[in-house]
Amino acid sequence: MGQEHTYKQFDADLEAIRSRVLQMGGLVEEQITNAIEALSSGNLELAETVINNDHKVNAMEVGLDEDCTQIIARRQPTASDLRMVMTVVKTITDLERIGDEASKVARMAKQIHDSDRLTQTRFNEIKFMAGLVLEMLRRALDGFARLDVTSAADIVRQDMQVDEEFHLMMRHLITYMMEDPRTISVFIDIMFVAKAVERMGDHAKNMSEYVVYMVKGKDVRHTTLEEIERIASH
């Protein structure tokens, strides 16, 4: 009876950790959405909110990390349970880094809008890239919640699209700066924003690969798209 109670408690602990990861993911999604909104609308209060909320994301990572360490020490999980705990540890690291990038976008938004050097900036490309990243993040979190690897390959494809958009945007911005040197300082700031969004995509892709490891027991980092598709479909 005591053994059964221990197992039930262990399952409850794992479930609580899973739901907190999703809660952290929801906060990070909100941070991205608000940072991009602050950038495109010039809402500096919203930018300040994103910057101030970064500590909440950090605190959630620290709390979850400690709890995972406790579970490993006390329960000594094996097989799929151990993979679950290791996936959580890796996932929250990437979520925290996405939160950092969102905070960076918010700081750049303040800088761009504060400085009265706002020429005709190009936020549409950034909004499009951020939309792709948000979809990647949601699908990665959904895969984590449902132990579902079917969208992993699609998320990798979307990351490739984000990278393409980033490189295209860099070429556009360099062309504008060459045509009108007065735009250089503001467009350099926008380059930093675009790079931050591109990095968010990389972290979301990592998260989808951890889900494949958790469910299938295969590490698909640094493998080909075809290999991910093959493992996910078996």
Residue pairs with C-beta under 8 A, 6 or more apart in sequence:
10 71
10 75
10 77
10 81
13 67
13 71
13 75
14 71
14 81
14 84
14 85
17 64
17 67
17 68
17 71
17 85
17 88
18 84
18 88
18 144
18 145
20 60
20 63
20 64
21 64
21 88
21 91
21 92
21 95
21 141
21 144
22 141
22 144
22 145
23 60
24 57
24 60
24 61
24 64
24 92
24 95
25 95
25 137
25 141
25 144
27 53
27 56
27 57
27 60
27 99
28 57
28 95
28 98
28 99
28 102
28 137
29 134
29 137
29 138
31 50
31 53
31 54
31 57
31 98
31 99
31 102
31 103
32 98
32 102
32 105
32 130
32 133
32 134
32 137
32 200
33 134
34 46
34 49
34 50
34 102
34 106
35 47
35 50
35 102
35 103
35 105
35 106
35 109
36 105
36 126
36 127
36 130
37 43
37 46
38 44
38 46
38 47
38 50
38 105
38 106
38 109
38 110
39 47
39 105
39 106
39 108
39 109
39 112
39 123
39 126
39 193
40 123
40 126
40 127
42 109
42 113
42 118
44 109
44 110
44 113
44 114
46 106
47 106
47 107
47 109
47 110
47 113
48 106
48 110
50 102
50 103
50 105
50 106
51 103
51 106
51 107
51 110
54 99
54 100
54 102
54 103
57 95
57 96
57 99
58 96
58 99
60 92
61 92
61 93
61 95
61 96
64 88
64 89
64 92
65 89
65 92
68 85
68 88
68 89
71 77
71 85
72 82
72 85
75 81
77 84
77 85
80 214
80 217
83 213
83 214
83 217
84 214
86 213
86 214
87 144
87 210
87 211
87 213
87 214
90 206
90 210
91 144
91 207
91 210
94 203
94 204
94 206
94 207
94 210
95 203
95 207
97 199
97 203
98 137
98 200
98 203
98 204
101 196
101 197
101 199
101 200
101 203
102 196
102 200
104 192
104 193
104 196
105 193
105 196
105 197
108 189
108 190
108 192
108 193
108 196
109 193
111 189
112 118
112 121
112 186
112 189
112 190
115 185
115 186
117 185
117 186
118 186
119 180
119 182
119 183
119 186
121 186
121 187
121 190
122 169
122 172
122 173
122 176
122 190
125 165
125 168
125 169
125 172
125 194
126 169
126 190
126 193
126 194
126 197
128 165
129 162
129 165
129 166
129 169
129 194
129 197
129 198
129 201
130 197
130 200
132 158
132 161
132 162
132 165
132 201
133 162
133 197
133 200
133 201
133 204
135 158
136 155
136 158
136 159
136 162
136 201
136 204
136 205
136 208
137 200
137 204
137 207
139 151
139 154
139 155
139 208
140 151
140 155
140 204
140 205
140 207
140 208
140 211
141 207
142 148
142 151
143 149
143 150
143 151
143 152
143 208
143 211
144 207
144 210
144 211
144 214
147 211
147 214
147 215
148 211
148 215
149 211
149 212
149 215
149 216
149 231
149 232
150 232
151 208
152 208
152 209
152 211
152 212
152 220
152 228
152 232
153 225
153 228
153 229
153 232
155 204
155 205
155 208
156 205
156 208
156 209
156 225
156 228
157 225
158 201
158 205
159 201
159 202
159 204
159 205
162 197
162 198
162 201
163 198
163 201
166 194
166 195
166 197
166 198
169 194
170 191
170 194
173 187
173 190
173 191
173 194
176 183
176 187
177 183
177 184
177 187
177 188
206 221
209 220
209 221
209 228
212 218
212 220
212 228
212 231
212 232
213 219
213 220
216 231
216 232
216 234
218 231
220 227
220 228
220 231
